[in-house]
Amino acid sequence: MKDYWEFGEAAAAVIRGGHALYPTATATTVRVAGGKGGDVITSDGPYAETKEALTGFYLFECADLDEAVGYAARLPAAWDGAVEVRPIIEF
């Protein structure tokens, strides 16, 4: 956690949000049968069983992908795992 706190302080200028997430076992998957207005169906657990799981997220405001990758590489999760970088869609 110390490394994450240090990262948060160092990247404070570009961090716009983020949170740690509970394990995938705590997930509830929601579907709507028949599309809009249909019956809501929930099931315990994640949408897909995978070896990898989203454990948290950061929302960065960066000038470009290169800057975002630079910050992502400084995250402790990247040191012995992987960090996915994606742009957001602004409506």
C-alpha positions as CSV (number, residue, x, y, z in Angstrom):
1,M,0.0,0.0,0.0
2,K,2.9,2.3,0.7
3,D,3.9,2.2,-3.0
4,Y,0.3,3.0,-4.1
5,W,0.2,6.0,-1.7
6,E,3.5,7.2,-3.1
7,F,2.1,6.8,-6.6
8,G,-1.0,8.7,-5.7
9,E,1.0,11.6,-4.4
10,A,3.4,11.7,-7.4
11,A,0.5,11.4,-10.0
12,A,-1.9,13.7,-8.2
13,A,-1.8,16.3,-11.0
14,V,-3.4,13.9,-13.5
15,I,-5.6,11.6,-11.3
16,R,-9.3,12.5,-11.6
17,G,-10.7,9.5,-9.8
18,G,-10.3,5.9,-9.0
19,H,-11.0,3.2,-6.3
20,A,-10.0,-0.2,-5.3
21,L,-12.6,-2.9,-5.9
22,Y,-13.7,-5.9,-3.9
23,P,-12.9,-9.3,-5.3
24,T,-14.8,-10.7,-8.2
25,A,-16.7,-13.1,-5.9
26,T,-18.6,-10.1,-4.6
27,A,-19.9,-9.1,-8.1
28,T,-23.5,-9.2,-9.2
29,T,-24.0,-9.6,-12.9
30,V,-27.1,-7.9,-14.4
31,R,-28.9,-8.8,-17.6
32,V,-32.2,-7.6,-19.1
33,A,-34.1,-10.4,-20.8
34,G,-35.5,-9.4,-24.1
35,G,-33.8,-6.0,-24.1
36,K,-35.0,-2.6,-22.9
37,G,-38.0,-2.9,-20.5
38,G,-37.5,-6.7,-20.1
39,D,-37.1,-8.7,-17.0
40,V,-34.1,-7.9,-14.9
41,I,-32.0,-11.1,-14.2
42,T,-29.2,-11.0,-11.6
43,S,-26.6,-13.7,-10.9
44,D,-23.9,-13.9,-8.2
45,G,-20.4,-13.6,-9.4
46,P,-18.5,-11.9,-12.3
47,Y,-19.7,-11.7,-15.9
48,A,-16.9,-13.9,-17.0
49,E,-14.6,-16.4,-15.2
50,T,-11.0,-15.3,-16.1
51,K,-7.6,-15.7,-14.6
52,E,-7.3,-11.9,-14.5
53,A,-9.6,-9.5,-12.7
54,L,-10.0,-5.8,-12.4
55,T,-9.0,-5.0,-8.9
56,G,-9.2,-1.2,-9.1
57,F,-9.0,1.7,-11.5
58,Y,-7.5,5.2,-11.9
59,L,-8.9,7.9,-14.1
60,F,-6.1,10.0,-15.5
61,E,-6.3,13.2,-17.5
62,C,-3.3,13.0,-19.8
63,A,-2.3,14.9,-22.9
64,D,-1.9,11.6,-24.9
65,L,-1.4,7.9,-24.8
66,D,2.3,8.2,-24.2
67,E,1.8,10.2,-21.0
68,A,-0.9,7.8,-19.8
69,V,1.4,4.8,-20.4
70,G,4.2,6.6,-18.5
71,Y,1.9,6.9,-15.4
72,A,0.6,3.3,-15.8
73,A,4.1,2.0,-15.8
74,R,4.7,3.6,-12.4
75,L,1.8,1.7,-10.8
76,P,2.9,-1.1,-8.5
77,A,0.4,-3.5,-10.3
78,A,2.5,-3.1,-13.5
79,W,5.6,-4.3,-11.8
80,D,4.5,-7.9,-11.4
81,G,1.2,-8.0,-13.3
82,A,-0.4,-5.8,-16.0
83,V,-2.2,-2.5,-16.2
84,E,-4.7,-1.8,-19.0
85,V,-4.9,1.7,-20.4
86,R,-8.0,2.8,-22.3
87,P,-9.4,6.2,-23.4
88,I,-12.8,7.3,-22.2
89,I,-15.6,8.3,-24.5
90,E,-16.8,11.8,-23.8
91,F,-20.4,12.5,-24.7
